[in-house]
Amino acid sequence: MSTSETLVNTAPLPGGVAPLQNVALCLGALDKAAKRPGHLPGLVVLYGPSGYGKSTSAAYVATRTDAYYVEARSSWTKKAMLESILTSMDIRRGRTIQPARTISAMVDQAAEQLARSGRPLIIDEMDHVVDRNAVELVRDLYEASRAAILLIGEEQLPGKLSAWERFHGRILDWVAAQPADLDDARALRDMYCDRVRVADDLLADLVAVARGSVRRICVNLERVQEQGQLDGVDVMDRAAWGGRPLYTGEAPRRRS
């Protein structure tokens, strides 16, 4: 290790999750809603560009907090959304307790389970819920249960939700996901680079081209490892990388 490298605590979290800053933000947002005074609203929103690690953070936080977790789909109908929420509650066909037949009854069923269990609900990819005109169903679930509900979506989600005034007014907090920084990259390196060590100077270049994306950093870490193995070296730094192109997410231009 170079003497210029900074030592930070990058040990994986339980479940093999890198301790990224957005994991802490996600956990903090849901904790704030769960511990709020009774007179305050209980909806919180985590939003940010694709690739920032929001879904990975949400999955970890769901396990950590015993939250019900669903990931919305573009194909969802209102009924499909409620069926997915009920499934996360183990209320599904073939079980002793099965989903109700109507949308209204399913809302009551899910809200009752939220209130009785005291467990929070996480809805990932919330943009799809907005696009499918199902926002009011989420508000109904909240009003009937008063549960802590964390909504996760893309960078434009706050603007989309502003069109739903009654829903928008029940948001306790808006939390912006943060772009991956060097500490995040170190945590990812320490988790995934078990074949070739990636030095901090090269890691800084990976962060620069990633433009905040955890996903792009992971792709480049794998590329660096593969090249290091081909070169037969144990450590890849900027000099060893030698100016090779890094993955930026952009498609290569067609050669003339």
Residue pairs with C-beta under 8 A, 6 or more apart in sequence:
1 197
1 199
2 199
2 200
2 201
2 237
4 200
4 201
5 199
5 200
6 186
6 200
8 183
8 186
8 187
9 19
10 18
10 19
10 183
10 186
10 187
10 189
10 190
10 191
11 19
11 190
12 18
12 19
12 187
12 190
12 191
13 19
13 23
13 60
14 64
15 60
15 63
16 191
17 23
17 56
17 57
17 60
18 184
18 187
18 188
18 190
18 191
19 187
20 53
20 56
20 57
20 180
20 184
20 187
20 188
20 214
21 178
21 181
21 183
21 184
22 46
22 48
22 52
22 53
22 54
22 57
22 177
22 178
22 214
23 53
23 56
23 57
23 60
23 61
25 46
25 57
25 175
25 177
25 178
26 46
26 54
26 57
26 58
26 60
26 61
26 150
26 152
26 175
27 57
27 61
27 64
27 65
28 175
29 44
29 45
29 46
29 150
29 173
29 175
30 44
30 61
30 65
30 67
30 120
30 122
30 148
30 150
31 65
32 44
32 172
32 173
33 42
33 43
33 44
33 120
33 148
33 149
33 150
33 172
33 173
34 65
34 120
34 148
36 42
36 148
36 172
40 172
41 169
41 170
41 171
41 172
42 142
42 146
42 147
42 148
42 149
42 170
42 172
43 142
43 149
43 151
43 167
43 170
43 171
43 172
44 148
44 149
44 150
44 151
44 171
44 172
44 173
44 174
44 175
45 126
45 150
45 151
45 152
45 153
45 157
45 158
45 161
45 171
45 173
45 174
45 175
46 54
46 57
46 58
46 150
46 151
46 152
46 153
46 175
46 176
46 177
47 152
47 153
47 154
47 155
47 157
47 158
47 174
47 175
47 176
47 177
48 54
48 154
48 155
48 176
48 177
48 178
49 154
49 155
49 177
49 212
49 213
50 154
50 213
51 212
51 213
51 214
51 215
51 216
52 177
52 178
52 179
52 180
52 212
52 213
52 214
53 177
53 180
53 214
53 215
54 124
54 152
54 177
55 71
55 124
55 125
55 152
56 214
58 69
58 122
58 124
58 150
58 152
59 69
61 67
61 122
61 150
62 68
62 69
62 122
65 119
65 120
66 119
67 119
67 120
67 121
67 122
67 150
68 85
68 88
68 89
68 114
68 119
68 120
68 121
68 122
69 88
69 121
69 122
69 124
70 81
70 84
70 85
70 88
70 121
70 122
70 123
70 124
71 124
71 125
72 81
72 123
72 124
72 125
72 126
72 127
72 128
72 129
73 80
73 125
73 128
74 128
74 131
74 132
76 84
76 128
76 129
76 132
76 134
77 132
78 103
78 132
78 133
78 134
78 137
79 103
79 106
81 129
81 132
81 134
81 137
82 99
82 103
82 106
82 107
82 110
82 137
83 92
83 99
83 106
85 110
85 121
85 141
86 92
86 99
86 106
86 109
86 110
86 113
89 110
89 113
89 117
90 97
91 97
91 98
91 99
91 109
91 110
91 113
92 98
92 99
93 99
99 106
99 109
100 106
100 108
100 109
103 137
107 137
107 140
107 141
107 144
108 144
110 141
110 145
111 140
111 141
111 144
111 145
111 147
112 144
112 145
114 121
114 141
114 145
114 147
115 144
115 145
115 146
115 147
118 147
119 147
120 147
120 148
120 149
120 150
121 141
121 147
121 148
121 149
121 150
122 149
122 150
122 152
123 129
123 138
123 149
123 150
123 151
123 152
124 152
124 153
125 152
125 153
126 151
126 152
126 153
126 157
127 153
127 154
127 156
127 157
127 160
129 135
129 137
129 138
130 153
130 157
130 160
130 161
130 164
135 161
135 164
135 167
136 164
136 166
136 167
138 149
138 151
138 167
139 164
139 166
139 167
139 170
141 147
141 149
142 149
142 170
151 157
153 160
158 174
161 167
161 168
161 171
162 168
178 212
179 211
179 212
179 213
180 188
180 207
180 210
180 212
180 213
180 214
180 217
181 207
182 200
182 203
182 204
182 207
184 207
184 214
184 217
185 203
185 204
185 206
185 207
185 210
185 217
186 200
186 203
188 214
188 217
188 218
188 221
189 198
189 203
189 221
192 218
192 221
192 222
193 221
193 224
193 225
195 225
195 228
195 229
196 224
196 225
196 228
196 229
196 233
196 234
196 235
196 236
197 234
197 235
197 236
198 206
198 221
198 224
198 225
198 235
198 236
198 237
199 235
199 236
199 237
199 238
201 237
201 238
202 224
202 236
202 237
202 238
202 240
202 241
205 238
205 241
205 246
206 216
206 217
206 220
206 221
206 224
206 246
207 217
209 216
209 220
209 246
209 247
209 248
210 216
210 217
210 220
211 248
211 249
213 249
216 247
216 248
216 249
219 247
220 246
220 247
223 246
223 247
224 236
224 241
225 236
227 236
227 241
227 244
228 234
228 235
228 236
228 240
231 240
233 240
